[in-house]
């Protein structure tokens, strides 16, 4: 695996798909799909049982299932689980036991499920063709749901009311997106939730509707009015798209032109643009290989002049920069509008899991372990040892991974659609006249332990 956190961390100029890798497709039949699902669930449940037992042993508690009753014991148990390497992202110091106790004890005193909130499952980032092959969830999202299953099953072993996990689906909240794509993605995520056995444990909430419910009709109207005004102001302060250097200068103008409280905990404009450069569509000239063109463009996205730079490449880079620039304006304006109306203070009492960066008061949470790559930013795969991971499509192809399709799981066509996962060529076998996934790899599929 590349373990890259961003496409910018890959040597894009050197990457080239292995000849024929995308054309050589593998297909799972119903039996193989079932074997994969059973292995993932079985191993996830075994990990949950081990975690519950280890936590019970750590607390010096040998009672029966779900029998923790002292509020501070329950808080210590959940804190211990969240800060294990299986789930943790970032520093443990951001979420000390004292913070966890203050957040968890009120639920336990009323013998209610502990409400945990986590953002995720916005949409598949496939726009440039380097992260994922299409707009639908794949095995990475299924693994993310199984990770939440692990946590919920382990905790209910010690505290019978268990967890209430609210997943805030944030697609389209800070960055406009076609709703047809967002809801098409979510429909398949909910199908995966049933396959993962977490439908009764998770609550999916569209973040737009959720925040609108917190603010009320008048409050949401005010937030939207402020967002629109801030977008015009931020766009004016930022000026027209130019370069990453100019984005830094634009950020300083924005910082000087907006009240500091509106920009609290909001990334700088240049940082947002730099990130979005690797997420927006990459226009490719007719007759070129889109993936190789995107690699060439994004290897040096800010090189906009020079005698050795073709005019077509400069035009494409300017288009990508312009798209990222406009999306950064949208994102910053939405975040500032949330600060203006105090959205964060409106959330009900809960335990927050931070999936992007560690922050004080929230427990950093990794859906899949390994690199910090979020499942919807990449492509799901099994590595050579059967561990479920996410990596960038372009990196997987460069390493000789092959696409695997499953009509039963993905609901996509056998050809021309989107693979459910990728597997290393070395973990395939040739049998009955065609190449297939090594059955042993499917039978040992599991989530990463860290």
Secondary structure, 3 states (H helix, E strand, C coil): CCCCCCHHHCCHHHCCCCCCCCCCCEECCHHHHHHHHHHHHHHHHHHHHHHHHHHHHHHCCCCCCCECCCHHHHHHHHHHHHCCCCCECCCHHHCCHHHHHHHHHHHHHCCCCEEEEEEECCCCCCCCCCCCCCCCCCHHHHHHHHHHHHHHHHHHCCECCCEEEEEEECCCCCCCCCHHHHHHHHHHHHHHHHHHCCCCCEEEEEHHHHHHHHHHHHHHHHHHHHHHHHHHHHHHHHCCCCCHHHHHHHHHHHHHHCCHHHHCCCCCHHHHHHHHCCCCCCCCCCCCCHHHHHHHHHHCCCCCCCCCCCHHHHHHHHHHHHHHHHHHHHHHHHHHHHHHHCHHHHCCCCEEEECCCCCCCCEEECCCCCCCCCHHHCEEEECCCCEEEEECHHHHHHCCEEEEECHHHHCCCCCCCCCCEEEEHHHEEEECCEEEECHHHHHCCEECCC
